[in-house]
Amino acid sequence: MKISVIGTGYLGVTHAAALSSLGFDVVGIDIDSEKVSSLKKGIVPFFEPGLQELVEEELQGGRLQFTNDFSNAKDCEIHFICVGTPQRKDSLAADLQFVDSAIEMIGPVAKTNSLIVGKSTVPVGTAERLAKRLSELNPSVELAWNPEFLREGFAIEDTLRPNRLVVGVTSDQAESKLRKVYESLIAAGIPWIRADLPTSELVKVAANSFLATKISFINAMAEICEVAGGDVTVLAKAIGYDPRIGSKFLQAGIGFGGGCLPKDIRAFMARSEELGAKQSLEFLREIDSINQRARQRVIDLVRLEIGSDLKGKRIAILGAAFKPDSDDVRDSPALDIAEQIAAAGAVVTVHDPKALGNAKRRSPQLTFVDNVETCVKDASCILHLTEWKEYRDLDPVAILKRVKEPVIIDGRNALDRELWEKSGWRFRGLGRTTR
Ligand code: UDX
């Protein structure tokens, strides 16, 4: 079976390479010719563990190719739409221009009786609207929706071994075509859920809203621990043993960022308002505020530790990516905090193992260095904001000699507090009392 994947961003490249590794002939299509020419050479323009190697392997195997010419998709049975749906600049809603134009481009060239499958995260109702448009462009082609749930840093694993496969379809033929694509995953026992189009769109945003709620819940508990003298890391561990709650996504800290959770909960709120059900998702506004407050609280902690006037103080920031094992800085809490501290007059130096290039492009006003030793030199305070393994492995004794003041604030509650304190550091964590 020949398959096309439209959009070669993070989701599209992973999906294309994964399908190719399952034995399909895959053509990845993008309008960005720079991206396409780098992918043709086997260069993945972002960091995702294992993806570069997988793309190289599949290109060499001859089943995977990249192009910016939509006519190369004319023999394909299935077309997956993997384009971005970022937040609009003028509102909380999602910008759907890329999905709309993908349908306009692929619709007319898609072969008779082929299937177009949306994977992008869209506001509920989008698939039905696009299906209507497609019936005008090419009536023999059907539309289905198959949301992705992949996490950055685990993209290949989440694509080839997802927790579940959800397909929104309007016919048995569409479902059986998708079953053929995912045959080996279904055989491996991955749960298969058939839904209608709106439910399949909602599953994705509901899942992300739940995850965001869990993170903000524990960050609200962190706020309470701070005023009541508790320790949120112990609290999270204790409630996490209840299987109804579960221990995952209860890591208190500076909160969620990235290209998905923040924009998805905002677009969901905007859509609920359009549907006349604003009240149902009003709580997500609070989830968003708790998340934004976490960024402020870490800055308050810095002022508490080294004085409220930050002018001229050297502050070392460990981490710029929104999470470890990623070079993505979209809505990154770490970079946001770095920018705010620099705007308050501090001399900020930022380190990140992989995200320096993207961080520099987004925040050219900051100073970036590629090694931790230079980053922490003469610092009055170190802020640990992205929990890379490299930071957990740091030797607090060696670092102590390089700083001006031995103050470390763990914005991710991921460092070994005992070890740092034993080595002579003043250690602070969000939601944890001082000892
Ligand atoms: C998320 C969803 O997990 C994924 O299913 C969906 O398809 C896309 O959005 P991703 O954006 O890659 O994936 O990141 P995720 O691992 O979910 O983390 C999101 C943010 O939450 C990160 O900034 C992370 O640091 C933060 N986080 C996560 C916490 O602050 N605490 C936690 O306990 C977990």
Residues whose N, C-alpha, C, O or C-beta is under 5 A from the ligand:
A	BS01	UDX	E148 F149 L150 R151 E152 I215 F249 L250 Q251 G255 F256 G257 G258 C260 L261 F322 K323
